[in-house]
Amino acid sequence: MGSLRVLIAEDEPLDAELVVRELKKSGYDTEWRRVETAEEFRGRLEADPPDLIISDPAMPRFSSAAALECLHESGLDVPFIVVSHAIGEEEAVQLIRNGADDFLMKDRLGRLGEAVRRALDQRRLRRERDAARQATEQRSRELEAFHTRLRALASELTLAEQRERKKLAAELHDYLAQMLALGRMKVAQLRPRLATALEAAAPLREIDDLFRNAITYTRSLMAKLSPPVLEELGLPAALKWLAEQMPLHGLAVEVRSAVEKVPLPDDRAVLLFQSVRELLINVAKHAGTDRATVTLRLDEAGRLHVDVQDAGRGFDPAALEAASGGEHFGLFSVRQRMDDMGGWFTVRSAVGQGTTVTLTLPLEG
């Protein structure tokens, strides 16, 4: 069965030798040390941790209870068997509760081999269980780190998208919009010269209309790409501008704000604005209603609350926990974004009773 290092806490050398003989009869190649004081016991634990401890419960200068206490202090996981000439049931039960694996009488050492096998098997199972738990905990930490990074990447992607939108809007303003405006000015300059040419009047008007429509569309596109109102006037004004755009999606939105300015860094303002826009688009697509309300409020703790409320069909909020696509994915992504910013995302909804989503964000920290 292999070699076995045994530490025997025993004040009678002959009794220790009987224990070793029984271990060898059971097939164990035994290397053993005998101690009879706490100091000797601790020294052997530190110098050469054993595979098995066998202890007499009552020695003149030591005991099994004291040995168990020393073992616990060492942090070692070593099977512990009590072998005694006479031990009371109450004492035996207490030793088991304190960590002993088994106990037997010295006149029944024939059971020792089986008791040792059982104790070693239990230690092996404990170690396998601990290793599995540690592996699970490590995997959980890795997954949490991955999710944290994934949330950070999602926020970075949103901000990068907003920067690109802003850059494209600036290019449209600086180049295309300017060229369209210049073209319309040139048409205006030509009109007096060709006023007498009736055949040119109608085409000129058509060209002027085309330029005007192109300029209007370009300005609308610039606003959609990067609404300047968010940077220039702040979040409340930007949400009111957003409400004006939502009828294009079949949704009338009322914005109620008790604050005119919200002291948010630009990146957080962008993420919060994008979150509200996603929530409103989600209402327009899935709620089965044509009206929604956005409410901004500050609490005494310095937190901003944004409520997006509709009276649509509603849903079971538990469905959010399993969201990986479909109509609830937008809500799931907004929740991840709020988590990444250190905020809170709460949903109050029930089938047939509408939905209120509240985004809460600390204004400091």
JOCORZI-V159985 format. One record per run of one state. SS is the DSSP state (alpha for helix, beta for strand, coil for the rest). FROM is the first residue (numbers start at 0). TO is the last residue. If there is no record, write none. Layout:
BEGIN
ss=SS from=FROM to=TO
ss=SS from=FROM to=TO
END
This chain:
BEGIN
ss=coil from=0 to=1
ss=beta from=2 to=8
ss=coil from=9 to=11
ss=alpha from=12 to=24
ss=coil from=25 to=27
ss=beta from=28 to=34
ss=coil from=35 to=36
ss=alpha from=37 to=46
ss=coil from=47 to=50
ss=beta from=51 to=54
ss=coil from=55 to=56
ss=beta from=57 to=57
ss=coil from=58 to=61
ss=beta from=62 to=62
ss=alpha from=63 to=73
ss=coil from=74 to=77
ss=beta from=78 to=83
ss=coil from=84 to=87
ss=alpha from=88 to=96
ss=coil from=97 to=100
ss=beta from=101 to=104
ss=alpha from=105 to=192
ss=coil from=193 to=196
ss=alpha from=197 to=224
ss=coil from=225 to=226
ss=alpha from=227 to=232
ss=coil from=233 to=233
ss=alpha from=234 to=248
ss=coil from=249 to=250
ss=beta from=251 to=256
ss=coil from=257 to=264
ss=alpha from=265 to=285
ss=coil from=286 to=289
ss=beta from=290 to=297
ss=coil from=298 to=301
ss=beta from=302 to=309
ss=coil from=310 to=315
ss=alpha from=316 to=321
ss=coil from=322 to=324
ss=alpha from=325 to=339
ss=coil from=340 to=342
ss=beta from=343 to=348
ss=coil from=349 to=353
ss=beta from=354 to=361
ss=coil from=362 to=364
END
